[in-house]
Amino acid sequence: MPKTKAEVVEIKELAKEIETVKDVHLTHIHDCIHRVEDELKENKKHFNTRIDKLDNRIFWVLGLTVTTLAGVIANMVV
């Protein structure tokens, strides 16, 4: 328990500062976190489409390589 008037005043000032932090700063941080989440979702969509395109290219190259190899083996046998 506070014993002096100065301690009571200090406790009231600390309570005001805590309210300010809760009202202003935490709200600002909360908004920033939501903005970052939205940006991450957009980046994830972008990279997923890029990876899908890269997968398709890899399968095309793999298919052409196997087809070419099969053709070379067929020519060697004949």
C-alpha positions, 0 to 999 in steps of 0.5 A: 500500500502506498504511504505517501502522497507522492507514491499515490501520484506516481501510481496514478501517472503510471496507470495513465501511461499504461492506458496510453500504451494499451490504447495507442501503441498496442492498437498500432502494433495490432494494425501493423501485424494485420498489414504484414499478414495481408502482405504475406498472403499476397506473397504466398499467392505470387510464389505459389504461381511461380513455383507451379510454372516452374514445376510445369517447365521441369516436367516438360524438360523431363518429358522431352529428355525421356522421349529423346532418350527413347528415340536414341535407344530405338535407333540403336536397336534398329 
